Amino acid sequence: MTDQVLILGGRGRIGSSVAQDIATHTQAQITITSRKPAAGMAVSDQLGPQVQFLALDLADVGKLEDAIARTNLVIHCAGPFHYRDASVLQLCIEQGVNYLDVSDHPSFTRKALAYSSQAQSAGVTAIVNTGIFPGISNSMVRQGVEQLDEPERIHLSYLVSGSGGAGLTVMRTTFLGLQHPFEALIDGKWQKIEPYSDREVIQFPPPYGRAGVYWFDMPEAFTLPDTFPVKTVITKFGSVPDFYNHLTWIAAHWFPKRLIQNRNSVEFLARVSHLMTDVTNPFSGIGVAIRSEVTGRKQGQKAGFCSTLVHDNTAIASGCGTGSIAQLLLEGKFKKPGVWAQEQALPTDLFEQTLISRGITLHQEWLEQQD
């Protein structure tokens, strides 16, 4: 029988990229959903005969349950996840259906991970935080950790050009990440961090070169310390062109907190930002760069391992990240009942195989360390 995949929020840029990747690499029949029938049908027509459309509002629990019952795999792409609970995951567990999502907000990640024992009992494999970052970036960290005998410090840097080829949801997520201080593990102690603070200039691969990144609240800030025995985890994010960084810094540090925490204000800022990137995208591109640096000890000596990735379309890269795990689940090559962040579940050898099959190359090097 043909595998059935349900992609919630599949009309959006990220969801449709996931659908395209699965259609390219599997024979599965894919159903994408949206609350807007005309727009959803237009996207499904563009994606080809493997993809069909279902008008669905996640608030319609009965219709959602029926849709999940007819599928082998559910992929949740209907963000922003700041506003979501884990009800879709709960329904999947109740019906014994495997689950993936592209969530990127720590509050949602914590809600989802709380269902791990139920998923394990039901034999359901559920992976959260798939995509590009978090997602591929987490597996890059795992790959680096496995090179060392004693990993101590993880430094993740993300850079996105313009809109990244994504829609309004990603813009909303950026401003939602500025609302509150968050905790990060530094030198073995959890410390409060102000979002978009402590600018650091990082050397990325061409075409980016040196670019500024800032502290940003990501699920990796707590899933990586839960997974690996490290003392420090740094997660930083930046934009290209650089003036977007300065505008975001102003929003984080000069705007009244009540303004940035207001849902209508976030929507306004997201829409204005998206209009601005429509102007700059032709010059900046819509790509992404990731730099993962893991330092510690190997054979008793200080050592560091650095992995970098560049892709010319952030949304497509995210589709590759989620689609690759979907492919492994559908083909029966990967199974791990429970709810996991990607780095906790996906073996490095499978991660590397899926990147190769999608033409994505990682540049890796050992870093010189001084005792």
C-alpha positions as CSV (number, residue, x, y, z in Angstrom):
1,M,0.0,0.0,0.0
2,T,1.1,3.6,-0.7
3,D,2.3,5.5,2.3
4,Q,0.2,8.5,3.3
5,V,1.8,11.7,4.6
6,L,-0.2,14.5,6.1
7,I,1.5,17.9,6.2
8,L,-0.3,20.4,8.5
9,G,0.4,23.9,7.2
10,G,1.7,22.5,4.0
11,R,0.6,25.5,1.9
12,G,3.3,27.7,3.5
13,R,6.9,28.1,2.2
14,I,8.4,25.6,4.7
15,G,5.5,23.1,4.5
16,S,5.5,23.1,0.7
17,S,9.3,22.6,0.6
18,V,8.9,19.6,2.9
19,A,6.2,18.2,0.6
20,Q,8.4,18.8,-2.5
21,D,11.3,16.9,-0.8
22,I,9.2,13.9,0.1
23,A,7.6,13.8,-3.3
24,T,11.1,13.8,-4.9
25,H,12.6,11.1,-2.7
26,T,9.7,8.8,-2.0
27,Q,6.5,7.3,-3.6
28,A,4.3,8.5,-0.8
29,Q,0.9,10.2,-1.4
30,I,1.1,13.6,0.3
31,T,-1.8,15.7,1.7
32,I,-1.1,19.3,2.5
33,T,-3.5,21.4,4.6
34,S,-4.5,25.0,4.9
35,R,-7.4,27.1,6.1
36,K,-7.4,28.8,2.6
37,P,-8.7,26.4,0.0
38,A,-7.9,28.5,-3.2
39,A,-4.3,29.1,-2.1
40,G,-3.8,25.5,-0.9
41,M,-5.1,24.0,-4.1
42,A,-2.8,26.3,-6.1
43,V,0.2,25.0,-4.2
44,S,-0.8,21.3,-4.5
45,D,-1.2,21.7,-8.2
46,Q,2.3,23.2,-8.5
47,L,3.7,20.3,-6.5
48,G,2.4,17.6,-8.8
49,P,0.2,14.5,-8.8
50,Q,1.7,13.0,-5.6
51,V,0.3,16.0,-3.6
52,Q,-3.3,16.7,-2.8
53,F,-5.0,19.4,-0.8
54,L,-7.3,19.3,2.2
55,A,-9.0,22.4,3.7
56,L,-8.4,22.0,7.4
57,D,-8.4,24.3,10.5
58,L,-6.5,22.8,13.4
59,A,-9.3,23.9,15.7
60,D,-11.6,21.4,14.0
61,V,-10.5,18.5,16.2
62,G,-12.9,16.0,14.6
63,K,-11.7,16.6,11.1
64,L,-8.1,16.6,12.3
65,E,-8.6,13.2,13.9
66,D,-10.1,11.8,10.8
67,A,-7.2,13.1,8.7
68,I,-4.6,11.7,11.1
69,A,-6.3,8.3,11.2
70,R,-5.8,7.9,7.4
71,T,-2.1,8.6,7.4
72,N,1.2,6.9,8.2
73,L,3.1,10.1,9.1
74,V,2.1,13.6,10.3
75,I,4.4,16.5,9.8
76,H,3.4,19.7,11.7
77,C,4.5,22.8,9.8
78,A,1.7,25.2,11.1
79,G,3.6,27.7,13.1
80,P,4.4,30.0,14.8
81,F,4.9,27.3,17.5
82,H,5.0,29.9,20.2
83,Y,1.2,29.9,20.0
84,R,0.8,26.1,19.7
85,D,0.2,23.3,22.2
86,A,1.1,19.6,21.7
87,S,-2.5,18.5,20.9
88,V,-1.5,17.3,17.3
89,L,1.2,15.2,18.8
90,Q,-1.2,13.8,21.4
91,L,-3.7,12.8,18.7
92,C,-0.9,11.1,16.8
93,I,0.2,9.1,19.9
94,E,-3.5,8.1,20.5
95,Q,-3.8,6.8,16.9
96,G,-0.3,5.3,16.7
97,V,0.9,7.6,13.9
98,N,4.5,8.8,13.6
99,Y,5.1,12.5,13.9
100,L,7.6,15.2,12.9
101,D,7.5,18.9,13.2
102,V,9.5,22.0,12.2
103,S,9.0,23.7,15.6
104,D,11.6,26.2,16.7
105,H,10.3,27.7,20.0
106,P,11.5,26.4,23.3
107,S,8.1,26.5,25.0
108,F,6.6,24.2,22.4
109,T,9.6,21.9,22.6
110,R,9.1,21.4,26.3
111,K,5.4,20.7,25.9
112,A,6.1,18.1,23.2
113,L,9.0,16.3,25.1
114,A,6.6,15.8,28.1
115,Y,4.8,13.2,26.0
116,S,7.8,11.0,25.5
117,S,6.8,8.1,27.7
118,Q,3.3,8.0,26.1
119,A,4.8,7.9,22.6
120,Q,7.2,5.2,23.7
121,S,4.4,3.1,25.1
122,A,2.4,3.6,21.8
123,G,5.4,2.7,19.6
124,V,5.3,6.2,18.0
125,T,8.5,7.8,16.8
126,A,8.1,11.6,17.2
127,I,10.9,14.0,16.3
128,V,10.6,17.7,17.1
129,N,12.7,20.6,15.9
130,T,13.5,19.2,12.4
131,G,14.3,21.4,9.5
132,I,17.4,23.5,9.0
133,F,17.9,25.3,12.4
134,P,17.0,23.7,14.5
135,G,17.3,20.4,12.6
136,I,20.2,19.8,10.4
137,S,22.2,22.1,12.7
138,N,21.5,19.7,15.6
139,S,22.9,16.8,13.7
140,M,25.9,18.8,12.8
141,V,26.6,19.2,16.5
142,R,26.1,15.5,17.2
143,Q,28.6,14.8,14.4
144,G,31.1,17.1,16.0
145,V,30.6,15.8,19.5
146,E,31.3,12.3,18.3
147,Q,34.7,13.4,17.0
148,L,35.8,14.2,20.6
149,D,36.5,12.1,23.7
150,E,35.3,14.9,26.1
151,P,33.1,17.6,24.5
152,E,32.9,20.7,26.6
153,R,31.6,23.6,24.5
154,I,29.1,24.0,21.7
155,H,28.9,27.2,19.7
156,L,26.2,27.4,17.0
157,S,25.9,30.4,14.6
158,Y,23.1,30.8,12.1
159,L,22.9,33.4,9.3
160,V,19.9,34.0,7.0
161,S,19.9,36.2,3.9
162,G,16.8,38.4,3.5
163,S,13.5,36.4,4.0
164,G,15.3,33.1,3.6
165,G,12.6,32.3,1.0
166,A,10.2,31.7,3.8
167,G,6.9,33.5,4.6
168,L,5.5,35.6,7.3
169,T,5.6,32.9,9.9
170,V,9.4,33.0,10.1
171,M,9.3,36.8,10.5
172,R,6.8,36.4,13.3
173,T,9.1,33.8,15.0
174,T,12.0,36.3,15.0
175,F,10.1,38.9,16.9
176,L,8.5,36.4,19.2
177,G,12.1,35.4,20.1
178,L,12.8,38.9,21.4
179,Q,10.0,38.9,24.0
180,H,11.7,37.5,27.1
181,P,15.2,36.8,28.5
182,F,16.1,33.1,28.3
183,E,18.5,30.8,30.1
184,A,21.7,29.4,28.6
185,L,24.3,27.1,30.0
186,I,27.7,28.9,30.3
187,D,30.6,27.3,32.1
188,G,28.4,24.8,33.8
189,K,25.9,27.4,35.1
190,W,22.5,28.4,33.8
191,Q,22.5,32.2,33.2
192,K,19.9,34.7,32.1
193,I,20.5,36.1,28.6
194,E,19.0,39.1,26.9
195,P,17.8,38.3,23.4
196,Y,19.8,39.8,20.5
197,S,22.7,40.8,22.7
198,D,26.4,40.3,22.7
199,R,27.1,40.8,19.0
200,E,29.9,38.5,17.7
201,V,31.5,38.5,14.3
202,I,31.8,35.0,12.9
203,Q,33.7,33.8,9.8
204,F,31.2,32.0,7.6
205,P,32.0,30.3,4.3
206,P,31.6,32.2,1.0
207,P,29.6,34.1,-0.1
208,Y,29.1,35.4,3.4
209,G,32.5,35.9,5.0
210,R,32.5,37.8,8.3
211,A,29.1,38.5,9.7
212,G,27.5,39.5,13.0
213,V,25.4,37.2,15.1
214,Y,23.6,37.7,18.4
215,W,22.2,35.6,21.2
216,F,18.8,34.1,20.2
217,D,16.4,31.9,22.2
218,M,16.4,28.5,20.5
219,P,15.4,25.0,21.7
220,E,19.0,23.8,21.2
221,A,19.9,26.0,24.2
222,F,18.5,23.3,26.5
223,T,18.2,20.1,24.3
224,L,21.9,20.0,23.5
225,P,22.9,20.1,27.2
226,D,20.3,17.5,27.9
227,T,21.9,15.3,25.2
228,F,25.6,15.8,25.6
229,P,27.9,16.3,28.6
230,V,29.0,19.8,27.8
231,K,29.4,22.9,30.0
232,T,28.5,25.6,27.5
233,V,26.0,25.9,24.7
234,I,25.9,29.2,22.7
235,T,23.1,29.8,20.1
236,K,23.5,32.9,18.0
237,F,21.6,34.2,14.9
238,G,22.1,37.0,12.4
239,S,20.7,38.5,9.2
240,V,22.0,39.7,5.9
241,P,22.1,42.6,5.0
242,D,23.6,43.7,8.3
243,F,21.3,46.6,8.8
244,Y,18.5,44.1,9.6
245,N,20.6,43.1,12.6
246,H,20.6,46.7,13.9
247,L,16.9,47.1,13.4
248,T,16.2,43.9,15.3
249,W,18.6,45.0,18.0
250,I,16.6,48.2,18.4
251,A,13.3,46.2,18.6
252,A,14.9,44.0,21.3
253,H,16.5,46.8,23.4
254,W,14.7,50.1,22.7
255,F,11.1,49.1,22.2
256,P,8.9,48.9,25.3
257,K,8.6,45.3,26.4
258,R,4.8,45.6,26.4
259,L,5.0,46.5,22.7
260,I,7.2,43.6,21.6
261,Q,5.0,41.2,23.7
262,N,1.8,42.4,22.0
263,R,0.5,40.0,19.4
264,N,-0.7,42.8,17.1
265,S,2.6,44.5,17.3
266,V,4.5,41.3,16.4
267,E,2.2,40.9,13.4
268,F,2.8,44.5,12.3
269,L,6.6,44.2,12.6
270,A,6.6,40.8,10.8
271,R,4.6,42.3,7.9
272,V,6.8,45.4,7.6
273,S,10.0,43.2,7.7
274,H,8.6,40.9,5.0
275,L,7.9,43.9,2.8
276,M,11.5,45.1,3.3
277,T,13.0,41.7,2.4
278,D,10.9,41.7,-0.8
279,V,13.1,44.7,-1.8
280,T,16.4,43.4,-0.6
281,N,16.1,39.7,-1.6
282,P,17.2,40.3,-5.2
283,F,20.5,41.7,-3.8
284,S,21.1,39.6,-0.7
285,G,19.7,36.3,-1.8
286,I,17.6,34.0,0.4
287,G,20.3,31.6,1.6
288,V,21.4,30.2,4.9
289,A,24.8,29.5,6.5
290,I,25.3,27.4,9.7
291,R,28.5,27.1,11.7
292,S,28.8,24.4,14.3
293,E,31.9,24.4,16.5
294,V,32.5,21.8,19.2
295,T,35.5,22.0,21.5
296,G,36.8,19.8,24.2
297,R,39.5,17.1,24.4
298,K,40.7,14.2,22.3
299,Q,43.3,11.8,23.5
300,G,44.0,14.1,26.4
301,Q,44.7,17.2,24.3
302,K,42.5,20.2,23.6
303,A,40.7,19.8,20.3
304,G,38.0,21.6,18.3
305,F,35.9,20.4,15.4
306,C,34.1,22.8,13.1
307,S,31.4,22.0,10.5
308,T,29.8,24.5,8.2
309,L,26.9,24.4,5.7
310,V,25.7,26.9,3.0
311,H,22.5,26.6,1.0
312,D,21.1,29.2,-1.4
313,N,17.5,28.8,-0.2
314,T,16.7,28.6,3.5
315,A,13.1,27.2,3.0
316,I,14.3,24.5,0.6
317,A,17.1,23.5,3.0
318,S,14.5,23.2,5.8
319,G,12.4,21.0,3.5
320,C,15.4,18.8,3.0
321,G,16.1,18.5,6.7
322,T,12.5,17.4,7.5
323,G,11.9,15.5,4.3
324,S,15.0,13.4,4.9
325,I,13.8,12.1,8.3
326,A,10.3,11.5,6.8
327,Q,12.0,9.4,4.1
328,L,13.9,7.3,6.7
329,L,10.7,6.7,8.7
330,L,8.7,5.8,5.6
331,E,11.3,3.4,4.3
332,G,11.7,1.7,7.8
333,K,15.3,2.7,8.1
334,F,14.8,4.7,11.3
335,K,12.6,4.0,14.3
336,K,13.0,5.3,17.9
337,P,9.7,5.4,19.9
338,G,9.4,8.4,22.1
339,V,9.6,12.1,21.6
340,W,13.0,13.4,20.8
341,A,14.9,16.5,19.6
342,Q,16.7,15.6,16.4
343,E,20.2,15.2,17.9
344,Q,18.9,12.8,20.5
345,A,17.5,10.3,17.9
346,L,19.0,10.5,14.4
347,P,22.2,8.5,14.0
348,T,25.1,10.4,12.3
349,D,25.5,7.8,9.5
350,L,21.9,8.2,8.4
351,F,22.1,11.9,8.6
352,E,25.2,11.9,6.4
353,Q,23.5,9.6,3.8
354,T,20.5,11.8,3.5
355,L,22.6,15.0,3.0
356,I,24.6,13.3,0.2
357,S,21.4,12.1,-1.5
358,R,20.2,15.8,-1.6
359,G,23.5,17.2,-2.8
360,I,24.2,19.1,0.5
361,T,27.8,19.3,1.4
362,L,29.3,20.0,4.8
363,H,32.8,21.5,5.1
364,Q,34.6,20.1,8.1
365,E,37.9,20.9,9.8
366,W,39.8,20.5,13.0
367,L,40.6,23.7,14.8
368,E,43.9,24.5,16.3
369,Q,43.6,24.6,20.1
370,Q,46.1,25.9,22.7
371,D,46.6,24.1,26.0
